[in-house]
Amino acid sequence: MRQENIYQIEELHEKTRIFADRAEGGVRLGELLGELELERPLVLAIPAGGVPVAIALADLLHASLDVAVVSKITLPWDSEAGYGAVAFDGSYQLNHSLIARAGLSAEQVETGIRATRTKVERRLMLFGRQSPLPQLSGRDLILVDDGLASGFTLQVAVAALRRAGAERLLVAVPTGHTAAAERLASEVEALYCANLRSGWSYSVAAAYRSWYDLSETEARLLLEQQAAG
């Protein structure tokens, strides 16, 4: 049974190739959040893929926009599969069951953590987030990514934002796996996912007709263009 704080667009349930691109995903999220009475809303994008989604949503909500830099720790032989994630404050969480199944050594795990921390620090500089986040208390925060697969990256982001003072925290993703959404929803005030899907073959990319690995440079340019109006 779905948790009461998970919201979806019913007509999109279990469907694939429903968004033209990430920006359209953000627009469809606006259908779910547009009627909310939000207190000084701040949309936080997880770069790089979450940026175009967050820009579209922030525009619709007339909300402020910033980034929450978090990056998954990937397997040495697969840059898409993550066994943990590192957040903007240097904190990390590990998927110990996946580490065991993959047969990773303690040295490999430590190497992965160090490399990902370096990546996060570089992204913080790239996206101009060397200084602390703006005031988080007393406002509605909307954490945005382009999809929710295992949920590990967003889970680490949520924990870091709570430590930074987040009181009312919403997660918004165009597409997500039902099981991951249910796990994450227990840690936030509400989770908005336009396209919930189940099954072992779930992939974020399958929700989009046009999907590719967005580069850091492209994400930064999109943010600069949005800031310039």
Secondary structure as GFF3:
##gff-version 3
##sequence-region A 1 229
A	DSSP	beta_strand	6	7	.	.	.	ID=ss1
A	DSSP	three_ten_helix	10	12	.	.	.	ID=ss2
A	DSSP	alpha_helix	22	33	.	.	.	ID=ss3
A	DSSP	beta_strand	42	45	.	.	.	ID=ss4
A	DSSP	alpha_helix	50	61	.	.	.	ID=ss5
A	DSSP	beta_strand	64	67	.	.	.	ID=ss6
A	DSSP	beta_strand	70	75	.	.	.	ID=ss7
A	DSSP	beta_strand	78	87	.	.	.	ID=ss8
A	DSSP	beta_strand	92	94	.	.	.	ID=ss9
A	DSSP	alpha_helix	96	102	.	.	.	ID=ss10
A	DSSP	alpha_helix	106	126	.	.	.	ID=ss11
A	DSSP	beta_strand	140	144	.	.	.	ID=ss12
A	DSSP	alpha_helix	152	163	.	.	.	ID=ss13
A	DSSP	beta_strand	168	177	.	.	.	ID=ss14
A	DSSP	alpha_helix	178	185	.	.	.	ID=ss15
A	DSSP	beta_strand	190	197	.	.	.	ID=ss16
A	DSSP	three_ten_helix	205	207	.	.	.	ID=ss17
A	DSSP	alpha_helix	216	227	.	.	.	ID=ss18
###
